[in-house]
Amino acid sequence: MPRRRSYDQYCAAARALDAVGDRWTLLIVRELLAGPRRYTDLHADLPGVSTDMLASRLKDMERDGLVARRRLPPPASAYVYELTDRGAGLLPVLRALAAWGAPALEAPRPTDAVRAHWFALPLLDVLEASATAPGVVEVRLDEGVFHARVGGGAVKYADGPAAGAPDLCLRMDAATCLAVARGSLPVGEGVAAGRIEVVGEVGDAFAAVVPGTMRA
């Protein structure tokens, strides 16, 4: 398969854009940072991408060593796409882009699709800064649920509820989640104002976030 057009510039940024600068590529990475996904799941959570475009981008990403395809064992017998170590190394890039783009998020436009786990990226910095030890945070929005593991230098997020009891579980609406991510609403203030609900007890790693609710 021939390679895509290159910028043909001996520059680290240009080389990076040769691999991830095409439309949809970084959003596919965003989806796969949340865990391995089947093609149909990727297509469902990337509204607007055509099946041909998604298939083409995935082939390019496989060729460039960003993505691998793996067959699930029976009885599933389906293929999933997952990030390689090189692909997973794009997490800081997506976090920086989310931080840069967050101020442009106002009220959702009528044409905007919304998925709960899309809020994870801009929220990671706040969650990581709040953790005094490694822990898992589950966030419940009207649009769905996601969870993140932060602290100890390892940051990871995934779609859906946490496996087991999280160290901190927060319920809020999307607007509140965005305010927390931007840093304009500390979690403790959101709880005190009734905009954020703490579900269950709080583990030691996040005791400073919501005082008085530490897990026994």
C-alpha positions in Angstrom: 0.0 0.0 0.0 1.5 3.4 -1.0 2.1 5.8 1.8 0.1 9.0 2.2 1.5 12.3 1.0 4.2 13.6 3.3 5.2 17.1 4.1 8.7 16.0 3.2 10.2 18.2 6.0 13.0 17.0 8.2 11.1 18.2 11.3 9.8 16.2 14.2 6.4 18.1 14.2 6.1 17.5 10.4 6.8 13.8 10.8 4.2 13.5 13.6 1.7 15.2 11.3 2.5 12.8 8.5 1.2 10.1 10.8 -1.7 11.8 12.7 -2.5 15.0 10.8 -5.2 13.5 8.6 -8.9 14.2 9.4 -10.3 11.7 12.0 -7.0 10.1 13.0 -6.7 11.8 16.4 -10.3 11.2 17.1 -9.9 7.5 16.4 -7.0 7.6 18.9 -9.3 9.4 21.4 -11.8 6.5 21.1 -9.1 3.8 21.4 -7.5 5.5 24.5 -10.7 4.4 26.2 -9.9 0.8 25.4 -10.1 -1.7 22.5 -13.1 -1.2 20.2 -14.8 -3.2 17.5 -15.1 -1.4 14.1 -18.9 -1.0 14.6 -18.3 0.6 18.0 -15.8 3.0 16.6 -18.2 3.9 13.8 -21.0 4.5 16.3 -19.0 6.8 18.5 -17.5 8.8 15.5 -20.6 10.4 14.1 -20.0 11.9 10.7 -17.3 9.5 9.6 -18.1 7.4 6.5 -17.4 3.6 6.7 -14.9 4.0 3.8 -13.0 6.8 5.6 -12.9 4.9 8.9 -11.6 1.8 7.2 -9.0 3.8 5.3 -7.8 5.6 8.4 -7.5 2.4 10.4 -5.4 0.8 7.7 -3.1 3.8 7.7 -2.8 3.7 11.4 -2.0 -0.1 11.4 0.6 0.5 8.8 2.2 3.4 10.8 2.3 1.3 13.9 -0.3 3.2 15.9 -3.0 0.6 15.9 -3.2 -3.2 16.0 -6.1 -5.5 15.1 -6.7 -8.5 17.4 -9.2 -11.3 17.2 -11.2 -11.9 20.4 -11.4 -15.5 21.6 -14.6 -17.6 21.3 -17.5 -17.2 21.8 -17.0 -13.5 20.7 -15.0 -14.3 17.5 -14.8 -10.7 16.6 -11.9 -8.3 15.8 -11.1 -5.3 17.9 -8.7 -2.4 17.3 -6.4 -1.3 20.0 -3.6 1.2 20.3 0.1 0.1 20.3 2.5 1.6 22.8 3.3 4.2 20.2 -0.4 5.0 19.6 -1.0 5.2 23.4 1.9 7.7 23.6 -0.5 10.2 22.0 -2.4 10.6 25.2 -0.4 13.8 26.3 -1.1 15.2 22.8 -4.8 14.7 23.1 -4.8 16.1 26.7 -3.0 19.2 25.4 -5.4 19.6 22.6 -8.4 19.2 24.9 -7.0 21.8 27.3 -6.5 24.2 24.4 -9.9 23.6 23.0 -11.9 23.6 26.2 -12.4 27.4 26.2 -14.1 27.1 22.8 -16.8 24.8 24.2 -19.9 26.8 25.0 -23.4 25.4 24.9 -23.6 22.4 22.5 -24.7 23.3 19.0 -27.9 21.6 17.7 -25.7 19.5 15.3 -23.2 18.4 18.0 -23.0 14.8 19.0 -22.2 14.2 22.7 -20.6 11.1 24.4 -19.8 11.0 28.1 -16.2 9.7 27.7 -15.4 12.7 25.5 -15.3 14.7 28.8 -12.6 12.6 30.2 -9.7 14.2 28.3 -10.3 17.8 29.6 -11.1 16.5 33.1 -7.9 14.4 33.5 -5.7 17.3 34.6 -8.1 18.2 37.4 -8.5 14.6 38.6 -4.8 14.0 38.5 -4.1 17.2 40.5 -6.7 16.1 43.1 -5.3 12.7 43.8 -2.8 12.3 46.6 -2.3 8.6 45.7 -3.3 6.4 42.7 -7.0 6.0 42.5 -10.1 5.5 40.3 -12.7 8.2 39.6 -16.1 7.4 38.1 -18.0 10.2 36.5 -21.8 9.8 35.8 -23.4 12.2 33.4 -26.8 12.2 31.8 -25.0 11.1 28.5 -23.3 8.1 30.1 -20.6 7.0 32.5 -16.8 7.0 32.2 -14.0 6.4 34.7 -10.3 7.3 35.0 -7.3 6.0 36.8 -5.0 8.8 38.0 -2.1 9.3 40.3 1.3 7.7 40.6 2.3 8.9 37.2 -0.1 6.6 35.4 -3.2 8.2 33.8 -5.8 6.2 31.9 -9.5 6.6 31.1 -12.2 4.2 29.8 -15.8 4.3 28.8 -18.4 2.8 31.2 -18.4 2.2 35.0 -15.3 1.3 36.9 -14.7 -2.3 37.7 -15.3 -2.6 41.4 -15.9 0.3 43.8 -14.2 3.6 42.6 -12.3 5.8 45.0 -14.5 8.7 44.0 -17.8 8.6 42.2 -19.3 11.9 41.0 -22.7 12.6 39.4 -23.2 15.9 37.6 -24.4 17.3 34.3 -22.3 18.0 31.3 -22.1 21.8 31.9 -20.9 21.2 35.4 -18.3 18.7 34.2 -17.0 21.2 31.7 -16.8 23.9 34.4 -14.8 21.5 36.6 -12.5 20.6 33.7 -11.8 24.3 33.0 -10.9 24.9 36.7 -13.7 27.4 37.2 -15.6 25.1 39.6 -13.6 23.1 42.2 -15.2 19.8 43.0 -15.7 20.7 46.6 -17.5 23.9 45.7 -19.6 22.0 43.2 -20.6 19.5 46.0 -21.4 22.3 48.4 -23.5 24.1 45.9 -25.5 20.9 45.0 -24.2 20.8 41.4 -22.2 17.7 42.0 -23.4 14.6 43.9 -20.8 12.3 45.6 -22.1 8.7 45.2 -20.9 6.4 48.0 -17.8 7.0 50.1 -14.5 8.6 49.1 -11.2 6.8 49.3 -8.1 8.2 50.9 -6.6 9.3 47.5 -9.4 11.9 47.1 -10.2 12.7 50.8 -9.0 16.3 50.3 -11.4 16.8 47.4 -14.5 16.2 49.4 -13.7 16.4 53.2 -15.7 14.4 55.6 -16.6 11.6 53.3 -13.6 9.4 53.6 -14.1 5.6 53.2 -14.0 3.8 56.5 
